[in-house]
Amino acid sequence: MRVLVTGFEPFAGLPHNPSQAVLERLPALKGIELVRATLPVDTQRVGGVLKELYRLHQPALALHLGLAMGRALISLERLAVNLLDFDLPDNAGARPQEVPILPEGPLARLSRLPLRAIQARWAQAGIPSQISNSAGLYLCNQVMYLALSWLPEGVPAGFIHLPPDETLALARPGAYVPLAVQARAVGLALEVSLESLRP
Ligand code: PCA
């Protein structure tokens, strides 16, 4: 069984992105082939990269990760909306405003991850989190919306926003969660999501 986990390259002039760094730290999962990929922070290119990953790997589960710079807790995203409205340019300089992601698509799509069960497992492990009702209107929301639009209905898919880690907090002091804890959380989220596939 193949599982796809993606992070993003650094953006907004930051030196590092924990969603990319965490990919190297994910625990091995029994019987699972983990495919890790870093996505470009480029609104024009990201869809093509994502489509190719889905075509090549046909994942049974897709977990997409990104950085939420201003948040102190790991966030399970509930909702992706069919809208791009960037308040900063992407890494290619594009700044779409009030543009739908898929013009024919529904206004919003709900996460297909077992959010409450993941949150409960994290709590047991001593990892605080929040369920977020907005993934923003930038690349992370775009990837979540495309994932939920393009993957077959039966494939659990969703998005987790990670807070800054120690590397970012050293560069820009503020709240952070150590990368090792983030990696543990992502591993647990994968385990719980896989349980929902293998009743
Ligand atoms: N976070 C951004 C895009 C890339 C990333 O890691 C976002 O929250 O949209």
Residues whose N, C-alpha, C, O or C-beta is under 5 A from the ligand:
A	BS01	PCA	F8 E9 S19 V41 G66 L67 A135 G136 Y138 L139 C140 N141
